[in-house]
Amino acid sequence: MNVLEEIVESTRHEVEARRQAVPQSQLEQALAGRGEDRPFAEALARPGLSLIAEYKRRSPAAGALRPDAAVTEIVQAYERGGAAALSILTESRHFGGSLDDLREARAASTLPILRKDFTVDAYQLYESAAAGADAVLLIVAAVRPDELEWLHREAQSLDLDVLVEVHDEREL
């Protein structure tokens, strides 16, 4: 099993546990109070160079990245530096992220936010929207083609933009 397969498998288990703790219906209710729309794709389409600045607590390869830095401090620096959008890594087991990081970034910045995670279930889309994400990442290698299409449609139905990650020409 490669690293991506391991992360996807653990993500599926974690999503099921979160679904038991917080039913999807509760997330759907939270969407009623969703804040202002911050179109992610629009921010990237503006003239000039458009940077997506990423907040990541750690990586499997590099370990902890600036453990003393707060989400607010980093995302505000990115915004001052001219980033067009933010990417907040929320995968917990391998990257140390959380939806709380996304919520904190949302409160600290006016930029559109991508929830960067290993999205394998529509439940995660509802989590993303309820936490304040404006876009989600879908990784072609993480799901079957029919799942990718379904997740893409579900994300759009929740007014989430979608960034699709491919690793090679075959996936494209």
ChimeraX attribute file (.defattr): number of C-alpha atoms within 10 A of each C-alpha:
attribute: neighborCount
match mode: 1-to-1
recipient: residues
	/A:1	7
	/A:2	6
	/A:3	10
	/A:4	13
	/A:5	13
	/A:6	10
	/A:7	17
	/A:8	18
	/A:9	15
	/A:10	14
	/A:11	20
	/A:12	14
	/A:13	11
	/A:14	15
	/A:15	17
	/A:16	13
	/A:17	11
	/A:18	14
	/A:19	17
	/A:20	10
	/A:21	9
	/A:22	12
	/A:23	11
	/A:24	17
	/A:25	12
	/A:26	13
	/A:27	20
	/A:28	16
	/A:29	11
	/A:30	15
	/A:31	18
	/A:32	9
	/A:33	9
	/A:34	13
	/A:35	12
	/A:36	9
	/A:37	12
	/A:38	19
	/A:39	17
	/A:40	24
	/A:41	17
	/A:42	12
	/A:43	17
	/A:44	17
	/A:45	11
	/A:46	10
	/A:47	7
	/A:48	7
	/A:49	10
	/A:50	14
	/A:51	15
	/A:52	20
	/A:53	21
	/A:54	19
	/A:55	22
	/A:56	22
	/A:57	25
	/A:58	18
	/A:59	15
	/A:60	11
	/A:61	8
	/A:62	7
	/A:63	13
	/A:64	14
	/A:65	13
	/A:66	10
	/A:67	10
	/A:68	8
	/A:69	10
	/A:70	14
	/A:71	21
	/A:72	16
	/A:73	11
	/A:74	16
	/A:75	26
	/A:76	16
	/A:77	14
	/A:78	21
	/A:79	17
	/A:80	10
	/A:81	11
	/A:82	13
	/A:83	21
	/A:84	22
	/A:85	28
	/A:86	29
	/A:87	24
	/A:88	29
	/A:89	24
	/A:90	24
	/A:91	21
	/A:92	15
	/A:93	14
	/A:94	16
	/A:95	19
	/A:96	17
	/A:97	21
	/A:98	18
	/A:99	20
	/A:100	12
	/A:101	22
	/A:102	26
	/A:103	18
	/A:104	16
	/A:105	27
	/A:106	23
	/A:107	11
	/A:108	16
	/A:109	18
	/A:110	15
	/A:111	23
	/A:112	25
	/A:113	29
	/A:114	28
	/A:115	33
	/A:116	25
	/A:117	24
	/A:118	23
	/A:119	24
	/A:120	21
	/A:121	18
	/A:122	18
	/A:123	20
	/A:124	22
	/A:125	26
	/A:126	22
	/A:127	22
	/A:128	29
	/A:129	23
	/A:130	22
	/A:131	22
	/A:132	26
	/A:133	31
	/A:134	27
	/A:135	28
	/A:136	29
	/A:137	20
	/A:138	24
	/A:139	21
	/A:140	18
	/A:141	16
	/A:142	19
	/A:143	18
	/A:144	12
	/A:145	12
	/A:146	9
	/A:147	15
	/A:148	20
	/A:149	14
	/A:150	14
	/A:151	23
	/A:152	21
	/A:153	15
	/A:154	17
	/A:155	24
	/A:156	15
	/A:157	11
	/A:158	17
	/A:159	15
	/A:160	27
	/A:161	22
	/A:162	20
	/A:163	17
	/A:164	13
	/A:165	14
	/A:166	14
	/A:167	10
	/A:168	9
	/A:169	6
	/A:170	6
	/A:171	11
	/A:172	9
